[in-house]
Amino acid sequence: MTIIQLPAAIDPHVHLRDPGGTHKETFLAGTSAALAGGYWCVLDMPNNKPPIADLDVLAAKERAAAEAVCDYGFWWGGTEGNVGLLGEAAWRCVGMKLYMTHTFGPLLVEDPAALAHLFRVWPAYKPIAVHAEGSAMLAAILLGRLYGKRVHICHVSQAWQIAAIRKAKEQEFRVTCEVTPHHLFLTEADAARLGSLGQMRPPLGTREDQQALWDNLDVIDMLATDHAPHTLSEKRSGTPPPGVPGLETALPLMLSAVGEGRLTMEKLADMMHGAPARTFGLKPPPETHVMAETSVRAEIRGSEMQMLCKWTPFEGMAVTARVVETRVRGARAWADGKVHVSSGFGQNVI
């Protein structure tokens, strides 16, 4: 048995469904899944029903999070109509999320004047994260440059995006980016095999896109699961929503990749802990780490996970690592296949 210790992870991009979608996931279930995956903190995106684009809705989200068992923070959803709320939202949220291309939910902002106004007004001490596929990504990077704001590009998935972000960084643009495990480990060929279970935004790329992500990890700042649980019945319906769960599979997959020599342990620790802490101004609590076994052979099984939806696009995939224990503030939060802390143990990082 080979046991290693790593800093407990931070996921900067999750979609916890509470409130508004608790049949998919509750705060208790989602944060239990986070602990099982080796995370001490998750940052929750705003496209709930209703979206976190109103202060009263944000307050309801904060109340719902009272049952969390890992630490958490919230992203604010920027819209054309809530510019006047940005000042207060900034001190209650880790940053503002802008949906510049269509995805799940009502937060799309495409009007150039509205986007420019949101970039101008948002306080510069907090980042702006963008869902921006295609040329919208270039517009986001340019708007950040024009208005002196830090821009975080969510879920990069294509070779040209990496090339463009590399060029922006070389010219000292204030830009960071993230990659998901599903874009690293799956391709459009898997999407064809998975059917609606492989439907996500952005979609899975070509094998060449996938290889470009691995070849340019020096440009990619962090790993984000884009954890988006839906029920199997929803995913198999005539109108399946985009998104896949990922909190409990990310670390085993990435540690397996370390074992294969695809990245170093140091790079993995920075992608899953150091970079998100630096980028979003998070201060990990003392005595917070994850213990993982790296000499196992196992298959990923959704039925064995903490999440309510009990499925994964990585079903049956072989891994050579598993999370053994997650400690947060010295507490043995996850071990022996179960959560050991009480509902409400998690704290808001803001």
Helices and strands as residue ranges (DSSP letters): E 3-7, E 9-14, H 27-36, E 39-44, H 55-64, G 65-67, E 71-77, G 83-85, H 86-92, E 95-99, H 112-121, E 128-131, H 135-147, E 151-153, H 159-170, E 175-179, H 181-185, H 188-194, G 195-198, H 207-215, E 222-223, H 232-235, H 250-259, H 265-269, I 270-274, H 275-280, E 289-293, E 298-299, G 302-304, E 318-319, E 322-328, E 331-335, E 338-339
